[in-house]
Amino acid sequence: MNVYMKLVSLFIALALLTTGCSTRRDFILPGEGPEVLYQLGQAAMNDNAYDDAVSYFRALQGRFPFSVAAKQSQLDTIYIYFKSGNRELAINAAENFESENPTHPRVDYSIYLRGLSYFDLTPGWLETRFKADLNSRPPKDTLLSYSTFGELLRRFPESVYAADSRNRMIFLRNRLAYYEKTIADYYFERGAYLGAINRANYLLERYPGAPVTQDTLFIIRDSYEALGLEEQADNIARIISINTF
């Protein structure tokens, strides 16, 4: 197909997007190349017609799986799933893209969207504080979001998404540290002092710099005192007095 015919086909296809057809994705010409299919999908995406956009992108990926347009459409599909609230589909699409394209120049974008998708799945403060099982590990999606942003920073420290990822990690670190502190408090209040010490030490090792650090040291000190371990309690008390949090 010469350049003129391609332009004519594209014009016809785009024109049909604005007609009264039952759905735009019903019209996918079998002879179109990857650029036309991508532009059709992008036009639908820009119009918030996400189902249509995904259909065009799937057709593109099926017909021209190794084209540049197909790779870009995979990234756009991740964004569509995230934007439309289908967080689990966004995560799956991102994982597939990263597995298939580990050296792609925009893999950092895929990791970032995956981290955002987990971030939006994390439970709220009230759910974490009052509904979570204190004997279980911290909320799975909160941990996954934290580790995903950490992966982005390790692999792509100069990424344009690095600064926002770092800020979100700080927020998530504080949330996870607070969660661990509630568990340490739970053990302490029930006289399980060794459990309180172990959980508090885990918090300090895993989430250094969290705002609950000083309160956590108090839990350790008080637990040692309750166990009659005065030397260990005094050592923690000195650490508390020396450091300003």
TORGUNU-771431 format. One record per residue: residue in three letters; residue number from 1; x, y, z of N, C-alpha, C in turn. Coordinates in pm, whole numbers, plus 50000, padded with zeros to 5 digits. Each point is the difference from the previous one (the first is absolute). Layout:
BEGIN
ATOM   residuo   num   n_east   n_north    n_up   ca_east   ca_north   ca_up   c_east   c_north    c_up
ATOM       ALA   NUM        X         Y       Z         X          Y       Z        X         Y       Z
...
END
This chain:
BEGIN
ATOM   residuo   num   n_east   n_north    n_up   ca_east   ca_north   ca_up   c_east   c_north    c_up
ATOM       MET     1    50086     49881   50000     49914      50119   50000    50090     50125   50000
ATOM       ASN     2    49980     50092   49902     50084      50118   49996    49959     50099   50108
ATOM       VAL     3    50079     50108   50011     49977      50097   50107    49862     50064   49988
ATOM       TYR     4    49960     50029   49875     49869      50065   49979    49887     49911   50049
ATOM       MET     5    50006     49871   49965     49894      49909   50040    49997     49982   50151
ATOM       LYS     6    50118     49999   50062     50004      49989   50147    49930     50119   50065
ATOM       LEU     7    50027     50119   49946     49937      50119   50057    49849     49997   49981
ATOM       VAL     8    49957     49952   49884     49856      49989   49975    49935     49903   50096
ATOM       SER     9    50067     49883   50021     49945      49900   50092    49993     50053   50141
ATOM       LEU    10    50104     50072   50040     50000      50057   50134    49890     50103   50016
ATOM       PHE    11    49982     50084   49897     49895      50101   50006    49863     49936   50012
ATOM       ILE    12    49977     49894   49923     49870      49931   50005    49978     49937   50137
ATOM       ALA    13    50106     49935   50050     49987      49932   50130    49972     50100   50111
ATOM       LEU    14    50074     50112   50000     49978      50100   50104    49863     50065   49986
ATOM       ALA    15    49956     50016   49877     49867      50058   49980    49893     49910   50057
ATOM       LEU    16    50020     49870   49985     49900      49906   50051    49994     50001   50153
ATOM       LEU    17    50108     50048   50061     49998      50008   50146    49891     50095   50050
ATOM       THR    18    49966     50097   49918     49902      50101   50044    49861     49974   49944
ATOM       THR    19    49981     49887   49933     49870      49970   49944    49914     49929   50102
ATOM       GLY    20    49880     49962   49958     49906      49934   50090    50017     49852   50005
ATOM       CYS    21    50119     49946   49969     50021      49855   50008    49975     49953   50142
ATOM       SER    22    49956     49876   50015     49970      49947   50133    50122     50004   50089
ATOM       THR    23    50117     49975   49946     50124      50010   50077    50115     50018   49903
ATOM       ARG    24    50094     50083   50034     50111      50030   49911    50089     49878   49977
ATOM       ARG    25    50012     49914   50099     50091      49887   49986    49947     49895   49903
ATOM       ASP    26    49873     50013   49958     49948      49908   49899    50068     50022   49865
ATOM       PHE    27    50060     50119   49984     50059      50033   49871    50152     49996   50011
ATOM       ILE    28    50059     49887   49968     50145      49986   49997    50036     49937   49865
ATOM       LEU    29    50052     50081   49911     50031      49950   49866    50111     49896   50006
ATOM       PRO    30    49983     49885   49938     50100      49894   50008    50132     50037   49935
ATOM       GLY    31    49999     50096   49907     50124      50032   49931    50078     50115   50060
ATOM       GLU    32    49954     50055   50112     50067      50116   50057    50132     49961   50068
ATOM       GLY    33    50094     50092   49995     50129      49980   50064    49997     50039   50146
ATOM       PRO    34    50112     49981   50070     50003      50027   50145    49976     50146   50036
ATOM       GLU    35    50049     50093   49915     49984      50141   50033    49853     50042   50000
ATOM       VAL    36    49925     49950   49902     49858      50034   49992    49925     49945   50121
ATOM       LEU    37    50025     49873   50033     49932      49940   50115    50037     50074   50129
ATOM       TYR    38    50125     50040   50011     50040      50072   50121    49930     50135   50008
ATOM       GLN    39    49992     50072   49889     49934      50130   50002    49851     49987   50029
ATOM       LEU    40    49938     49894   49950     49860      49975   50033    49984     49976   50151
ATOM       GLY    41    50088     49919   50054     49995      49973   50144    50026     50123   50083
ATOM       GLN    42    50095     50081   49956     50032      50121   50075    49884     50100   49994
ATOM       ALA    43    49935     50009   49884     49885      50089   49988    49889     49957   50095
ATOM       ALA    44    49976     49870   50008     49898      49949   50093    50040     50026   50144
ATOM       MET    45    50128     49981   50031     50049      50022   50136    49984     50146   50039
ATOM       ASN    46    50035     50091   49911     49988      50143   50029    49855     50042   50020
ATOM       ASP    47    49909     49920   49944     49857      50029   50013    49939     49925   50119
ATOM       ASN    48    50088     49937   50081     49958      49921   50117    49915     49879   49963
ATOM       ALA    49    50009     49956   49875     49931      49878   49957    50098     49883   50020
ATOM       TYR    50    50020     49964   50125     50108      49909   50034    49981     49859   49944
ATOM       ASP    51    49877     49951   49999     49977      49866   49945    50038     49995   49852
ATOM       ASP    52    49962     50104   49927     50034      50006   49859    50151     50007   49981
ATOM       ALA    53    50065     50084   50081     50144      50016   49989    50072     49867   50023
ATOM       VAL    54    49959     49927   50102     50063      49872   50030    49979     49901   49885
ATOM       SER    55    49883     50005   49939     49973      49911   49887    50092     50029   49883
ATOM       TYR    56    50020     50127   49969     50093      50037   49893    50142     49956   50035
ATOM       PHE    57    50039     50023   50123     50137      49965   50041    50021     49848   49997
ATOM       ARG    58    49898     49925   50038     50011      49854   49993    50014     49953   49856
ATOM       ALA    59    49923     50062   49911     50012      49965   49857    50140     50032   49950
ATOM       LEU    60    50052     50114   50042     50135      50040   49962    50104     49901   50050
ATOM       GLN    61    49989     49964   50127     50097      49908   50059    49992     49861   49940
ATOM       GLY    62    49877     49960   49960     49984      49869   49940    50057     49993   49860
ATOM       ARG    63    49984     50108   49923     50045      49999   49861    50147     50037   49985
ATOM       PHE    64    50045     50094   50083     50138      50051   49986    50069     50000   50137
ATOM       PRO    65    50020     49882   50059     50048      49992   50138    50140     50059   50024
ATOM       PHE    66    50080     50009   49894     50137      50048   50019    50020     50144   49954
ATOM       SER    67    49894     50067   49964     50010      50138   49954    50017     50096   50117
ATOM       VAL    68    50058     50115   49969     50015      50105   50103    49863     50043   50051
ATOM       ALA    69    49905     50010   49909     49865      50042   50038    49936     49901   50097
ATOM       ALA    70    50026     49870   49978     49942      49898   50089    50056     50014   50141
ATOM       LYS    71    50130     50026   50011     50061      50017   50133    49942     50122   50071
ATOM       GLN    72    49984     50108   49924     49942      50121   50060    49856     49975   50040
ATOM       SER    73    49927     49924   49920     49860      49972   50033    49988     49916   50127
ATOM       GLN    74    50101     49917   50028     49999      49925   50125    50010     50095   50119
ATOM       LEU    75    50087     50099   49989     50012      50099   50107    49871     50080   50014
ATOM       ASP    76    49940     50036   49889     49874      50074   50005    49888     49916   50062
ATOM       THR    77    50004     49870   49976     49899      49911   50058    50014     49996   50152
ATOM       ILE    78    50123     49997   50049     50022      50004   50145    49937     50128   50057
ATOM       TYR    79    50027     50112   49933     49946      50128   50046    49848     49999   49998
ATOM       ILE    80    49941     49944   49893     49854      49995   49990    49941     49922   50117
ATOM       TYR    81    50057     49885   50029     49949      49920   50112    50012     50077   50131
ATOM       PHE    82    50115     50065   50018     50019      50078   50124    49901     50116   50007
ATOM       LYS    83    49987     50074   49892     49914      50119   49998    49855     49963   50020
ATOM       SER    84    49959     49885   49949     49859      49960   50010    49970     49923   50128
ATOM       GLY    85    50099     49987   50088     49978      49938   50130    50018     49850   50004
ATOM       ASN    86    50045     49940   49889     50023      49855   49998    50144     49972   50044
ATOM       ARG    87    50023     50017   50130     50138      49996   50050    50065     49863   49980
ATOM       GLU    88    49927     49893   50022     50059      49867   49986    50035     49971   49855
ATOM       LEU    89    49917     50045   49905     50033      49983   49860    50122     50083   49963
ATOM       ALA    90    50012     50118   50058     50117      50084   49976    50127     49931   50049
ATOM       ILE    91    49992     49940   50117     50116      49930   50057    50040     49882   49911
ATOM       ASN    92    49902     49923   49958     50030      49884   49914    50061     50044   49867
ATOM       ALA    93    49943     50107   49942     50052      50049   49872    50142     50053   50015
ATOM       ALA    94    50027     50068   50113     50135      50051   50025    50099     49887   50018
ATOM       GLU    95    49962     49899   50076     50089      49886   50021    50032     49930   49869
ATOM       ASN    96    49900     49985   49914     50022      49937   49870    50094     50083   49914
ATOM       PHE    97    49980     50131   49999     50084      50087   49920    50145     49993   50047
ATOM       GLU    98    50021     50007   50131     50135      49998   50055    50070     49867   49974
ATOM       SER    99    49923     49892   50004     50056      49868   49974    50041     49984   49854
ATOM       GLU   100    49918     50054   49911     50025      49986   49857    50099     50103   49946
ATOM       ASN   101    50012     50113   50071     50083      50111   49950    50091     50056   50109
ATOM       PRO   102    50088     49917   50055     50081      50045   50115    50095     50116   49969
ATOM       THR   103    50035     50019   49873     50093      50108   49964    49931     50115   49926
ATOM       HIS   104    49868     50000   49999     49929      50107   49932    50032     50134   50067
ATOM       PRO   105    50019     50107   49921     50037      50129   50059    49897     50061   50094
ATOM       ARG   106    49877     49949   49996     49897      50056   50087    49951     49898   50104
ATOM       VAL   107    50082     49903   50030     49959      49901   50100    49982     50065   50137
ATOM       ASP   108    50071     50111   50025     49982      50070   50127    49857     50052   50015
ATOM       TYR   109    49939     50039   49889     49861      50046   50002    49907     49887   50040
ATOM       SER   110    50026     49880   49947     49919      49884   50035    50012     49968   50149
ATOM       ILE   111    50122     50003   50051     50021      49974   50144    49929     50106   50084
ATOM       TYR   112    50007     50124   49956     49935      50109   50073    49849     49981   50006
ATOM       LEU   113    49940     49966   49887     49855      49976   49998    49963     49879   50086
ATOM       ARG   114    50086     49900   50001     49974      49883   50086    50005     50041   50147
ATOM       GLY   115    50097     50082   50036     50007      50049   50137    49879     50083   50037
ATOM       LEU   116    49954     50086   49907     49881      50080   50026    49876     49912   50016
ATOM       SER   117    49993     49894   49923     49884      49910   50008    49995     49931   50135
ATOM       TYR   118    50113     49953   50048     50004      49941   50134    49971     50106   50106
ATOM       PHE   119    50050     50121   49976     49981      50110   50095    49851     50028   50021
ATOM       ASP   120    49925     50000   49892     49857      50027   50009    49921     49884   50060
ATOM       LEU   121    50064     49882   50009     49933      49884   50060    50028     49987   50149
ATOM       THR   122    50088     50086   50053     50035      49989   50141    49882     50039   50087
ATOM       PRO   123    49980     49934   50115     49888      50033   50088    50018     50135   50066
ATOM       GLY   124    49889     50059   50038     50004      50129   50066    50047     49989   50145
ATOM       TRP   125    50025     50115   50060     50050      50001   50137    49905     49930   50097
ATOM       LEU   126    49872     50028   49988     49907      49940   50095    49994     49848   49983
ATOM       GLU   127    50004     49954   49875     49999      49855   49978    50126     49937   50058
ATOM       THR   128    50112     50066   49977     50126      49948   50054    49997     49998   50152
ATOM       ARG   129    49947     50105   50060     50007      50013   50147    49901     49909   50072
ATOM       PHE   130    49880     49985   49947     49897      49932   50077    49954     49866   49944
ATOM       LYS   131    50023     49974   49872     49945      49878   49941    50106     49895   49968
ATOM       ALA   132    50125     50041   49985     50103      49905   49960    50031     49902   50113
ATOM       ASP   133    50035     49879   49961     50041      49899   50096    50141     50034   50047
ATOM       LEU   134    50014     50034   50129     50130      50042   50051    50103     49888   50004
ATOM       ASN   135    49959     49877   49981     50094      49889   49998    50048     49969   49858
ATOM       SER   136    49950     50072   49902     50039      49975   49861    50106     50100   49957
ATOM       ARG   137    50054     49976   49881     50095      50095   49944    49927     50128   49959
ATOM       PRO   138    50074     50108   49976     49937      50124   49957    49922     49979   49870
ATOM       PRO   139    49908     50092   49968     49917      49985   49880    50086     49970   49876
ATOM       LYS   140    49962     49897   49928     50079      49951   49886    50024     50108   49896
ATOM       ASP   141    49895     50072   49961     50014      50097   49892    50085     50120   50042
ATOM       THR   142    49996     50035   50128     50086      50108   50049    50146     49961   49987
ATOM       LEU   143    50033     49877   50038     50136      49951   49986    50043     49993   49855
ATOM       LEU   144    49909     49954   49913     50033      49987   49859    50023     50137   49936
ATOM       SER   145    49920     50098   50038     50021      50135   49949    50135     50053   50045
ATOM       TYR   146    50032     49981   50127     50128      50046   50056    50117     49936   49926
ATOM       SER   147    49994     49869   49980     50110      49930   49934    50008     50033   49851
ATOM       THR   148    49886     50027   49936     50001      50034   49858    50065     50135   49976
ATOM       PHE   149    49965     50099   50082     50065      50129   49987    50149     49989   50033
ATOM       GLY   150    50033     49913   50096     50141      49976   50031    50074     49940   49881
ATOM       GLU   151    49936     49910   49929     50059      49940   49880    50028     50108   49896
ATOM       LEU   152    49905     50090   49981     50019      50107   49902    50121     50086   50036
ATOM       LEU   153    50013     50034   50129     50111      50085   50043    50134     49928   49986
ATOM       ARG   154    50002     49869   50026     50125      49926   49986    50043     49988   49854
ATOM       ARG   155    49903     49973   49913     50033      49975   49860    50011     50127   49917
ATOM       PHE   156    49922     50100   50037     49995      50123   49920    50005     50123   50091
ATOM       PRO   157    50111     50020   50070     50008      50113   50095    49984     50137   49934
ATOM       GLU   158    50024     50009   49869     49988      50127   49930    49867     50014   49927
ATOM       SER   159    49910     49907   50020     49871      50004   49931    49922     50126   50038
ATOM       VAL   160    49918     50046   49907     49914      50116   50029    49896     49965   50106
ATOM       TYR   161    49981     49870   50025     49902      49957   50101    50066     49972   50135
ATOM       ALA   162    50132     50024   50010     50073      49966   50122    49958     50085   50119
ATOM       ALA   163    49986     50130   49979     49967      50090   50112    49864     49966   50061
ATOM       ASP   164    49900     49981   49916     49868      49966   50052    50002     49863   50066
ATOM       SER   165    50073     49906   49942     50010      49867   50059    50063     50007   50139
ATOM       ARG   166    50102     50082   50013     50067      50015   50130    49904     50058   50104
ATOM       ASN   167    49923     50101   49962     49904      50059   50093    49892     49900   50042
ATOM       ARG   168    49956     49920   49905     49899      49899   50033    50058     49892   50089
ATOM       MET   169    50127     49967   49980     50065      49901   50087    50008     50050   50144
ATOM       ILE   170    50026     50128   50018     50005      50057   50135    49863     49989   50067
ATOM       PHE   171    49897     50034   49926     49863      49988   50052    49970     49854   50037
ATOM       LEU   172    50034     49908   49910     49972      49858   50025    50085     49946   50114
ATOM       ARG   173    50126     50044   50007     50085      49958   50111    49939     50039   50134
ATOM       ASN   174    49951     50123   50008     49939      50046   50125    49875     49921   50034
ATOM       ARG   175    49921     49968   49898     49878      49921   50022    50036     49859   50048
ATOM       LEU   176    50097     49937   49936     50040      49865   50039    50064     49998   50138
ATOM       ALA   177    50079     50102   50030     50061      50009   50133    49892     50015   50107
ATOM       TYR   178    49900     50083   49973     49891      50018   50094    49926     49868   50022
ATOM       TYR   179    49980     49927   49893     49935      49869   50010    50079     49908   50093
ATOM       GLU   180    50133     49996   49979     50084      49914   50084    49996     50045   50146
ATOM       LYS   181    49991     50130   50021     49993      50050   50138    49871     49956   50068
ATOM       THR   182    49888     50000   49926     49875      49955   50061    50010     49853   50042
ATOM       ILE   183    50076     49922   49925     50018      49860   50037    50088     49987   50124
ATOM       ALA   184    50107     50080   50004     50086      50000   50119    49921     50043   50123
ATOM       ASP   185    49916     50103   49984     49913      50044   50111    49906     49887   50044
ATOM       TYR   186    49946     49931   49901     49907      49889   50026    50067     49894   50088
ATOM       TYR   187    50122     49962   49964     50072      49900   50078    50034     50052   50141
ATOM       PHE   188    50043     50127   50006     50039      50055   50130    49881     50006   50095
ATOM       GLU   189    49886     50046   49950     49882      50013   50084    49950     49866   50054
ATOM       ARG   190    50036     49892   49931     49958      49866   50043    50110     49924   50070
ATOM       GLY   191    50108     50071   50033     50108      49938   50077    50093     49912   49919
ATOM       ALA   192    49989     50003   49869     50090      49922   49914    50120     50088   49967
ATOM       TYR   193    50088     50019   50100     50106      50099   49987    50106     49963   49898
ATOM       LEU   194    50035     49874   49991     50097      49960   49898    49944     50024   49859
ATOM       GLY   195    49872     49972   49982     49936      50028   49872    50002     50148   49968
ATOM       ALA   196    49976     50082   50102     50001      50146   49981    50140     50046   49960
ATOM       ILE   197    50102     49947   50066     50139      50038   49969    50036     49959   49858
ATOM       ASN   198    49966     49878   49964     50034      49951   49866    49931     50082   49891
ATOM       ARG   199    49873     50032   50023     49927      50078   49900    50054     50142   49991
ATOM       ALA   200    50034     50058   50114     50054      50135   50001    50137     50004   49932
ATOM       ASN   201    50083     49901   50025     50131      49995   49934    49986     49982   49850
ATOM       TYR   202    49902     49921   49959     49974      49982   49856    49964     50135   49938
ATOM       LEU   203    49916     50076   50068     49960      50132   49950    50124     50088   49981
ATOM       LEU   204    50086     50005   50102     50117      50088   49994    50096     49960   49888
ATOM       GLU   205    50013     49870   49976     50090      49952   49895    49941     50020   49861
ATOM       ARG   206    49871     49977   49989     49936      50001   49867    49962     50140   49955
ATOM       TYR   207    49961     50088   50094     49950      50133   49963    50073     50110   50078
ATOM       PRO   208    50131     50011   49981     50076      50103   50073    49953     50141   49963
ATOM       GLY   209    49998     50087   50100     49961      50138   49975    49853     50028   50010
ATOM       ALA   210    49919     49899   50026     49856      50022   50012    49969     50084   50124
ATOM       PRO   211    49895     50081   49996     49967      50086   50115    49971     49924   50129
ATOM       VAL   212    49963     49874   49993     49967      49923   50121    50123     49939   50065
ATOM       THR   213    50119     50035   49954     50123      49939   50053    50013     50018   50150
ATOM       GLN   214    49981     50123   50050     50017      50023   50144    49899     49920   50082
ATOM       ASP   215    49875     50000   49958     49899      49922   50072    50034     49852   50000
ATOM       THR   216    50060     49954   49892     50039      49860   49990    50111     49967   50099
ATOM       LEU   217    50096     50091   50017     50107      49979   50097    49944     49995   50143
ATOM       PHE   218    49899     50080   50026     49935      49994   50132    49938     49862   50024
ATOM       ILE   219    49941     49944   49896     49942      49865   50013    50108     49899   50036
ATOM       ILE   220    50116     50010   49934     50110      49907   50028    50051     50019   50143
ATOM       ARG   221    50020     50125   50039     50048      50028   50136    49904     49947   50106
ATOM       ASP   222    49871     50030   49983     49901      49958   50098    49985     49848   50004
ATOM       SER   223    50019     49936   49885     49992      49854   49995    50117     49937   50075
ATOM       TYR   224    50119     50055   49981     50116      49949   50075    49980     50019   50151
ATOM       GLU   225    49946     50116   50037     49975      50024   50142    49898     49900   50055
ATOM       ALA   226    49897     49972   49924     49898      49905   50044    50057     49860   50014
ATOM       LEU   227    50102     49969   49921     50066      49868   50008    50110     49996   50106
ATOM       GLY   228    50024     50115   50064     50104      50007   50102    50140     50009   49943
ATOM       LEU   229    50012     50038   49875     50131      50010   49935    50044     50146   50004
ATOM       GLU   230    50047     50042   50116     50030      50141   50024    50115     50053   49914
ATOM       GLU   231    50103     49917   49978     50113      50046   49921    49957     50032   49856
ATOM       GLN   232    49922     49910   49941     49952      50025   49864    49907     50122   49997
ATOM       ALA   233    49916     50015   50103     49910      50115   50007    50080     50130   50010
ATOM       ASP   234    50107     49999   50079     50084      50120   50014    50069     50036   49869
ATOM       ASN   235    50042     49897   49925     50065      50026   49871    49904     50070   49904
ATOM       ILE   236    49875     49954   49997     49901      50063   49913    49969     50142   50049
ATOM       ALA   237    49995     50018   50132     49973      50133   50055    50109     50098   49960
ATOM       ARG   238    50126     49954   49997     50110      50088   49957    49985     50038   49852
ATOM       ILE   239    49960     49904   49919     49979      50030   49859    49892     50106   49983
ATOM       ILE   240    49894     49987   50080     49889      50097   49993    50049     50140   50040
ATOM       SER   241    50081     50007   50103     50046      50130   50050    50100     50066   49907
ATOM       ILE   242    50080     49917   49929     50103      50055   49912    49940     50052   49870
ATOM       ASN   243    49903     49929   49948     49947      50032   49868    49880     50093   50010
ATOM       THR   244    49994     50090   49906     49885      50090   49987    49922     49958   49877
ATOM       PHE   245    49872     49966   50017     49920      49948   49889    49905     50107   49949
END
